Amino acid sequence: MSTLKDRLTADMRAALKARDELTTSTLRMALAAVGNAEVAGKAKRELTDDEVLAVLTKEAKKRREAAAAFADAGRGEQAAKETAEGEVLERYLPKQLSDEELGQVVSEALAAGGFTGKAQMGPAMKAVQAAVAGRAEGGRVAAEVRRQLGV
């Protein structure tokens, strides 16, 4: 079992004992998503920490999008709940890069790969995503790559 999954399980048990309903339900949801990812495909397998991190990142993004949708629909209470769940998941994700740090990482990756112009957007994104390693959302990364490539 991966250490991140162990940490999620231990934290969920601690939250359960502390009667912290928000953390308990959020971590249960996260562990269910991890379990679903483990059984996806032809055979059940244990996920690595990086794969568990990818699942948590996806779940956190779902919470942000749901909170925005609820807020736009005038359902503030539901939006606040989604935001709070997202904050619980953020504890397990790596610190996100600031705009300046992201710009620096993108420029270094583009220079290292010699990427220039619109035609190299795909390979450039692949190189930059590897350099960023989950510390920034894909949309932010793509926007910065487009800006620096002049697309």
Sequence and secondary structure as in RCSB ss.txt:
>XXXX:A:sequence
MSTLKDRLTADMRAALKARDELTTSTLRMALAAVGNAEVAGKAKRELTDDEVLAVLTKEAKKRREAAAAFADAGR
GEQAAKETAEGEVLERYLPKQLSDEELGQVVSEALAAGGFTGKAQMGPAMKAVQAAVAGRAEGGRVAAEVRRQLG
V
>XXXX:A:secstr
  HHHHHHHHHHHHHHHTT HHHHHHHHHHHHHHHHHHHSSSS     HHHHHHHHHHHHHHHHHHHHHHHHTT 
HHHHHHHHHHHHHHHTTS     HHHHHHHHHHHHHHHT  SGGGHHHHHHHHHHHHTTSS HHHHHHHHHHHHT
 
